[in-house]
């Protein structure tokens, strides 16, 4: 699974501020274990550097960025992406650039703190917490399916879609039918 991290999520990692740090750190750990791939825009590095260097030395910030680069793939910011951003219906140009960087590298989900800013997205948009919660649901479903495959039950899963823009589910029902 390829996740694109918006700049506002990347900032959670080096800042290590709760309550947002925990979910971002969980995502980073999954990437470090090779369970997911993280993609960021080249544009994000300069923004992260600028913001963090207000509070820390340039060398300390550079070291944090070096550590980040170990677990992420970087999407180049090209003229084609800039042109798409300029022609898009996004109200925020920077978000348009982030989005088209995610599209360029075939990302499955865009992770951001501001889902409302990506109304034009064709990629599912989740907050870090929503993504982590969706993984928990998937893990529970897989566990149930594995358990039932070893028994005499058939499983029927029904999902009620919470919001098509976010592409995640808030209601999950499992019914076991004896064979």
Buried (B, 14 or more C-beta within 10 A) or exposed (E): EBBBBBBBBBBBBBBEEEEBBBBBBBBBEBBEEEEBBBBBBBBBBEBBBEBBBEEBEEEEBBEBBEEBEEBBBBBEBEEEBBEBBEEBEBEBEBBBBBBBBBBBBEBBBBBBBEBEBBEEBEBBBBBBBBBBBBBEBEEEBEEBEEEBEEEEBEBEEEEEEEEEBBBBBEEEEBEBEEE
